[in-house]
Amino acid sequence: MAVAVEKLLTPEIFKPARYLGNELGAVHKPWEKAKVRWVLTYPEVYEVGASNLGHIILYNILNQQPRQLCDRAYLPGTDLATKLRATKTPLFAVESRQPVKEFDILGFSLSYELGATNILEMLDLAGIPLTWQQRGENDDFQYPLIFAGGQTATSNPEPYAEFLDFVALGDGEELLPEIGLVIEEGKAQGLSRKELLLDLAQVPGVYVPQFYDMAADGSVHPNRPDVPKRILRRVATPIPAYSIGLVPFVETVHDRLTIEIRRGCTRGCRFCQPGMLTRPARDVAPEQVIEAISDGMRATGYNEFSLLSLSCSDYLALPAVGVEVRNRLKDENVSLSLPSQRVDRFDENIANIIGGTRQSGLTFAPEAGTQRMRDIINKGLTNEELLRGIKTAREQGWDKIKLYFMIGLPGETDADVLGIAETVHWLQQECRIKGKRQINFTLTISNFTPKPHTPFQWHSVSTAEFKRKQELLRAEFRRMKGVKANFTDVRISAMEDFLGRGDRRLSAVLRHAWELGAGMDSWFDSLEKAYNAWGEAIAQSDLTWKYRLVEQGEWNLANGQTEVGAGLADNLSVPQTSSGQNPPQLLDRSLPWDHIDTGIDKNWLKADLAKALAAATVPDCSFDGCSHCGVCGTDFGHNIVVAPPAIPQFVGEFVPNQHKAQRLRVWFGKLGDMALVSHLDLARLFDRAIRRADIPVTFTGGFHPSPRISIANALSLGSTSEGEIVDFELTEVMEIDSFRTQLIAQIPENIPIYRVEEVDLKTPAATQLLEKAEYLLTVGASLADNLSFPQTSSKQNPPLPEILPVQWDEWIAAVLKSDRILWEQTTKSGKKVEVNLRDRLLELELAFPETENQQQAKIRYLGYSRNDGNLLRPEHIVYMLEQVTQQEFQLLHAHRTQLILQPA
């Protein structure tokens, strides 16, 4: 049975539009017709999850499958989570509004270690037992199958194994549809839960933890002969068309169209887990990228797009694709953003495609401050290339640049740490341009956290060392102007390391940390609470020694030593050594993730580590010789590199068309669930609708041109209306019927268009002419003791006293008779002033005396509603009633019936 979401999503809930499931592109399949029902979630708040590209792609792919349905769920905000628990309402999927526990499969995208506590929170809110043992007690399908995918789940699923029925390893585009077919067949055959999981375990890329046991050394092995010893990571080719989909009403973290241009990276940066876990590299054909962007921008109405890859600069077709797209969309005020890119490949062509009227930020990641350290990590970047890239950016108009560095890398000395500050100072000096202000750098200094399946997976640094090195840099940056440095909290790094390289024993710690309040662990305002919860959970486990290794530095291979805290050597099962050689016992030791077959040979990782300690670099095998990592072959394929096409001539930046040929005034409504969409989100909705409808809107000038769309007045969140007004100024004259038809086709049905009129361009806009507003309010009375009501014989459940319409009439009359009802308000400057609300009230009456519930009344009022601050809001009416009657009232609902403009 569907959840009564409308009772939960009141205006008091922060951003209630997060949970409506009514976005453009949302798929609503008939629940009863689906044979397999999926619910996918990115275990974060909506703004993060709904903009995750993998989440969108898999949602689109699964909904393309016949007989299958895919819905979505997100981590509720703390306010809604509290309300769900208080009302005993289970967590629901946003489109069908069905409880999550009613689905066949619940999938989590786990791309970050500390997101695991959010998974437990969501399972608990859904009313689903946390562990696979509890869910499988009856061997039936009382609960959905719980799985996780994503980078973290693929690299080392063991800390989360107790909570998951299965894990999807690697790319999901082909894997998830295969899983769906197995489940559909299993349901048709009436298989038990365990039998179905055994069938799934035969699918390459599916890991079922319950069919594997952990040995004393933390390694994992099958506990039955009919499952594979090592589970293969799946690889798929990117399909950009599946990136076009959801267009949220709420502003998200990545509020733009995102198109993947290259999957995988073969740069071989030794610290980088994604670069190891996504091999081989696969380029998308330039024609596919260009068509996906062109189609996607028209279909979504976004004014910005992003090209996504682990290293966009290694997509050799990037300059040609970027310039071609910018040329095609030149007249639409569209901008391109790129994630962190290779500074050595930044040139004029790249500057052209990411510059423009809304010049995006520029981010580079040198990672280390000295050439020696960049060679150790195999960054493949020289000081000359770094300087050339920054100089190009400076010459092309950027004066603010973000740079990413790391500390705590193998072989790092204090001179290497201080080299970060020296490099930044050198760049400032070399990039000075006479007559222009100094270039400003914003630095992010991260603490290196070793990751599984990388050459540095055996390395570790103590938290005390991180703190000391951070202080070294802070002292240097205090003497530098134009530099802002942000440091990753050492506590986050310690928690990431503890969990990311752990084994199954951490499941109990993870659960207890969640029980103690851990959640949203990577968010700064939750950090203190999360860290304390993790600390207590670790202290109450028998794994305190393991966390102390993280704090003190378990080993440092760069020094050729195993650094072990006093009394902890026995727990490591490796001998301490002071020799200059790496202890073979350490490198040969079984690891908790050895049963995950990523394609990379573990011996190759050892050999690459040795090269790192010798500061020897390895070429990028996409463009140079093979490094023999072990990936290329029948299971994973080979590198696919597209040769760069010719770069078209750049036709120039967008020039905003400010010509005003026509102004159209539109009267519209805001009904149903659209009442929970905020004013700013509504403005963005109209902007995107106009773009999708291809309506020739006029733009403002300046550095940030925006379409001339002007909503007359903001409507309070939660209020409905049938009297809203918005003005559109167009560069070309349109037939009113054509404009109306094109606009209606692109907006939700709960924003009805009532009327469209042409207005003389010389008349003021509706926002300037606004004079009055009429509302219909539903008001409830909270009865006070001084009212006389009939006696009742039942003291426990007395009947609600009846309030006659005449009483409401008397209360309203008391307001109308008053000359002064003062209200204190704060001006924009922060000054508190008193205003007479009675002067703003023009009409007030009881609208429907026959209301069934006599504790409520429908009240109509007409008041001033000028945008100069002289306006009467619905809550003012409630306040006025309370002031003159000394009773308490509640505003239950507000409906705006019309906005009245001054005569032009």
DAFEN-V935115 format. One record per backbone hydrogen bond with DSSP energy under -1.0 kcal/mol. CO is the residue of the C=O (numbers start at 1). NH is the residue of the N-H. E is the energy in kcal/mol with one decimal. If there is no record, write none. Layout:
co->(CO:CO)
nh->(NH:NH)
e->(E:E)
//
This chain:
co->(3:4:5:5:8:10:15:16:17:23:24:36:37:37:38:39:40:41:42:44:45:45:46:47:49:52:53:54:55:56:57:58:59:61:62:65:67:67:69:71:72:77:78:79:80:81:82:83:84:91:93:97:98:99:100:104:105:106:107:108:110:110:112:113:116:117:118:119:120:121:122:123:124:125:131:132:145:146:146:147:148:149:150:151:152:157:158:160:162:166:167:169:172:174:175:176:177:178:179:180:181:182:183:184:185:186:192:193:194:195:196:197:199:200:203:205:207:208:209:211:213:215:219:221:231:234:239:240:241:247:254:257:259:261:263:269:273:274:281:282:285:286:287:288:289:290:291:292:293:294:295:296:297:303:304:305:306:308:308:311:312:314:315:317:318:319:320:321:322:323:324:325:327:329:335:337:342:343:347:348:349:350:351:354:362:363:364:366:367:370:371:372:373:374:377:382:383:384:385:386:387:388:389:390:391:392:393:394:399:401:402:403:404:405:407:409:413:414:415:417:418:419:420:421:422:423:424:425:426:427:433:440:441:442:443:444:445:446:454:456:462:463:464:465:466:467:468:469:470:471:472:473:474:476:477:482:484:486:489:490:491:492:493:494:495:496:497:499:503:504:506:507:508:509:510:511:512:513:514:520:523:524:526:527:528:529:530:531:532:533:534:535:536:538:543:544:545:546:547:548:549:551:555:556:556:557:561:565:569:569:583:583:584:591:593:595:596:597:601:602:603:604:605:606:607:608:609:611:612:620:620:629:633:637:640:657:662:663:664:665:666:667:667:668:670:671:672:673:674:675:678:679:680:681:682:683:684:685:686:687:688:689:690:691:695:696:698:706:707:708:710:716:720:721:724:725:726:727:728:729:730:730:735:736:737:738:739:740:741:743:744:748:750:752:755:757:760:765:765:766:769:771:772:773:774:774:775:776:777:778:778:779:780:782:784:804:804:805:806:807:808:809:810:811:812:813:821:823:825:827:831:833:835:837:840:843:845:848:853:855:857:858:859:860:861:862:862:863:864:866:869:870:873:873:874:875:876:877:878:879:880:881:882:888:890:893:894:895:896:898:900:900)
nh->(5:7:8:9:10:13:18:19:20:26:247:69:104:105:71:107:73:109:44:75:48:49:50:253:52:56:57:58:59:60:61:62:63:64:65:68:35:36:38:40:94:81:82:83:84:85:86:87:89:100:97:3:93:102:103:145:39:147:41:149:152:153:115:116:120:121:122:123:124:125:126:128:127:91:135:136:106:165:166:108:168:110:154:155:156:160:161:163:132:148:207:234:176:178:179:180:181:182:183:184:185:186:187:188:189:191:196:197:198:199:200:201:202:203:206:169:167:211:212:223:221:218:215:213:597:171:242:243:244:24:256:306:308:284:282:272:277:278:640:263:289:290:291:292:293:294:295:296:297:298:299:300:301:335:257:337:259:261:262:314:315:316:318:321:322:323:324:325:326:327:328:329:330:332:305:307:345:346:351:352:353:354:355:360:402:341:404:368:406:374:375:376:377:379:270:386:387:388:389:390:391:392:393:394:395:396:398:397:440:442:364:444:367:446:448:412:417:418:419:420:422:423:424:425:426:427:428:429:430:431:436:401:484:403:486:405:488:407:457:459:466:467:468:469:470:471:472:473:474:475:476:477:478:479:480:441:443:445:493:494:495:496:497:498:499:500:501:502:506:507:510:511:512:513:514:515:516:518:517:523:526:527:530:531:532:533:534:535:536:537:538:539:540:541:547:548:549:550:551:552:553:463:460:559:561:560:556:568:572:573:586:587:588:594:596:231:598:233:605:606:607:608:609:610:611:612:613:616:615:623:624:601:637:633:283:699:730:759:728:757:726:754:755:724:721:674:675:676:677:718:682:683:684:685:686:687:688:689:690:691:692:693:695:694:697:731:708:700:709:729:727:719:896:670:668:712:666:710:664:698:661:662:739:740:741:742:743:744:745:746:747:751:671:669:667:665:763:768:769:770:902:865:900:863:897:898:861:895:859:892:893:857:890:888:787:807:808:809:810:811:812:813:814:815:816:817:837:835:833:830:827:825:823:840:864:862:860:851:856:781:779:847:777:845:775:842:843:773:872:869:871:866:876:877:878:879:880:881:882:883:884:885:886:782:780:778:720:776:722:774:771:772)
e->(-2.3:-1.4:-1.1:-2.6:-1.7:-2.1:-2.0:-1.8:-1.1:-2.0:-2.4:-2.4:-1.8:-1.9:-2.3:-2.4:-1.7:-2.0:-3.6:-2.0:-1.3:-2.4:-3.1:-2.3:-1.5:-1.9:-2.8:-2.4:-1.8:-2.3:-2.5:-2.6:-1.6:-1.2:-1.2:-1.4:-2.7:-1.7:-3.6:-2.5:-2.7:-2.8:-2.1:-1.8:-2.8:-2.1:-2.5:-2.2:-2.6:-2.8:-1.1:-3.6:-2.5:-2.0:-1.7:-2.9:-1.8:-2.4:-2.2:-2.4:-1.1:-1.4:-1.9:-1.5:-1.6:-2.0:-2.2:-2.4:-2.4:-2.4:-1.8:-2.6:-1.1:-1.5:-2.0:-1.7:-3.0:-2.7:-1.6:-2.4:-2.4:-3.5:-2.3:-2.4:-2.0:-1.5:-1.4:-1.6:-2.1:-1.0:-2.5:-2.1:-2.2:-1.4:-2.3:-2.5:-1.9:-2.0:-2.4:-2.5:-2.4:-2.6:-2.6:-1.9:-1.8:-2.5:-2.4:-2.1:-1.9:-1.9:-2.3:-1.9:-1.2:-1.8:-2.1:-3.1:-2.5:-2.0:-2.0:-2.4:-2.6:-1.9:-3.2:-3.1:-2.9:-2.4:-1.7:-2.2:-1.2:-1.3:-2.0:-2.9:-2.7:-2.4:-3.1:-1.3:-2.7:-1.2:-3.1:-2.3:-1.8:-2.6:-2.4:-2.4:-2.3:-2.5:-3.1:-2.5:-2.7:-1.5:-2.5:-2.3:-2.0:-1.8:-2.1:-2.3:-2.7:-2.4:-1.1:-1.8:-1.8:-1.2:-2.6:-3.1:-3.1:-2.3:-2.2:-2.5:-2.4:-2.5:-2.3:-2.3:-1.1:-1.9:-2.2:-1.2:-1.2:-1.0:-2.4:-2.3:-1.6:-1.5:-1.1:-1.3:-2.8:-1.7:-1.7:-2.0:-2.9:-2.0:-2.0:-2.0:-2.1:-3.0:-2.1:-2.3:-2.6:-2.4:-2.2:-2.1:-2.8:-2.2:-2.1:-2.4:-2.7:-1.7:-2.4:-1.3:-3.0:-2.2:-2.5:-2.3:-2.4:-2.7:-3.0:-1.8:-1.8:-2.8:-1.1:-1.6:-2.1:-2.5:-2.1:-2.4:-2.4:-2.4:-2.1:-2.2:-2.5:-1.6:-2.3:-2.3:-2.4:-2.3:-3.0:-2.6:-2.2:-2.3:-1.9:-1.7:-1.7:-2.3:-2.1:-2.5:-2.4:-2.0:-1.8:-1.8:-2.6:-2.1:-1.3:-2.8:-1.8:-1.2:-1.7:-2.7:-3.4:-3.3:-1.7:-2.4:-2.2:-2.6:-2.4:-2.4:-2.2:-3.2:-1.7:-1.4:-2.0:-1.9:-3.0:-2.5:-2.2:-2.7:-2.0:-2.3:-1.7:-2.7:-1.7:-1.8:-1.8:-1.1:-2.6:-3.2:-2.2:-2.1:-2.8:-2.6:-2.3:-2.4:-2.6:-2.2:-1.9:-1.1:-1.7:-2.3:-1.3:-1.1:-2.2:-2.8:-1.8:-1.7:-1.3:-1.3:-1.5:-1.5:-1.6:-2.1:-1.0:-1.2:-1.3:-1.2:-2.2:-2.0:-1.7:-2.5:-1.1:-2.3:-1.6:-1.9:-2.4:-2.7:-1.9:-2.0:-1.9:-2.2:-2.2:-3.2:-2.1:-1.6:-2.4:-2.9:-2.3:-1.5:-2.4:-2.5:-3.2:-2.7:-2.6:-2.6:-2.2:-2.6:-1.5:-2.3:-1.8:-1.7:-1.7:-1.6:-1.6:-3.0:-2.1:-2.2:-1.9:-2.1:-2.2:-1.9:-2.3:-2.2:-2.4:-1.7:-2.6:-2.3:-2.1:-1.0:-2.0:-3.0:-3.1:-2.4:-1.9:-1.9:-2.8:-2.0:-2.6:-2.7:-2.2:-2.9:-2.9:-2.4:-2.9:-3.1:-3.2:-1.4:-2.7:-2.7:-2.5:-2.6:-2.4:-2.7:-1.6:-1.7:-1.0:-1.8:-2.8:-2.3:-2.9:-3.5:-1.4:-1.3:-1.6:-1.3:-2.8:-2.6:-3.1:-2.2:-2.2:-1.4:-2.1:-1.9:-2.9:-2.6:-1.4:-2.2:-3.0:-1.2:-1.3:-1.5:-1.2:-2.5:-2.1:-2.2:-2.5:-2.6:-2.0:-1.4:-2.2:-2.0:-2.5:-2.7:-3.0:-2.0:-3.4:-2.9:-2.3:-1.5:-2.1:-2.1:-2.4:-1.3:-1.9:-2.6:-2.7:-3.1:-3.5:-2.2:-2.5:-2.7:-1.9:-2.5:-2.5:-1.2:-1.5:-2.4:-1.0:-1.0:-1.4:-2.0:-2.5:-2.3:-2.2:-2.2:-1.9:-1.6:-2.0:-3.7:-2.8:-2.7:-2.0:-3.1:-2.6:-2.7:-2.5:-2.1)
//
